[in-house]
Amino acid sequence: MAVTPTGGLSLPISHLRTMIADCASFRTWVGAATPAAALARIHLVATPATGATRPFAIVDQGSETGFEKFAESGWIASGSLFLLFEANVTEAYSDSEADSFFEFWNKIGAICDEMTDLSGTGTYLNVTSITLEEGPFRSDAKAGENADYYQVILNIGWGV
C-alpha cells in the first residue's frame, strides 16, 4: 500500500500533483478525460519501477523547504518543488529542431499559464514562482538513447 503524503513538508508535493492534473492542457496532452485519470501520468518523486508512459510529469522535493517564524505565535511554510515533464518527439517534427522544440515548449507554457491561474485559489498550492531548473533538452537517439524525447525540470516556488 502506498504511503499518503501528510504534513507541511509532504503536502505541497501532493498539492502540486493535483494542480497539474486539474490543468486542462495537461489532460489533453496525456489523453486523460478527467483529473483522476491524469494523476496516473503524474508521479511523486520518481517514475514507477515498471516505467512510465510519455508524456508524463514527476513532482519532487525542491532545494528549499522550511518553516519561518513570522510572529510570536505563527509560522509560515514555504519552499520549492521540482516539476519534470518528459514527452516523445512527434514523428512529424523529428527532423526539425525548431518545430519539435516548440511543440514541447508550447505545451509546457500552456500548463504554466493554467498553474498561475489556479495558484492560491480554493485549495490549490500558492505558487509564487516558476523558473527553469534544467533544460529543456532533447535526447540523442543516435547516441544510444532508447527514444527521441524532450525533458525539462521547472523549479516551483510555493508559500504565502
Protein Blocks (a to p, Z undefined) as FASTA:
>chain_A
ZZddedjklmmmmmmmmmmmmpmklmmmnopabfklmmmmpcghiacfkbpadddddddd
dfbdcdddfbfkbccddddddddddddddfklmmpmklmmmmmmmmmmmmmmmmmmmgop
ajbccdfbdcdfbhcddddfknopabdcddddddddedZZ
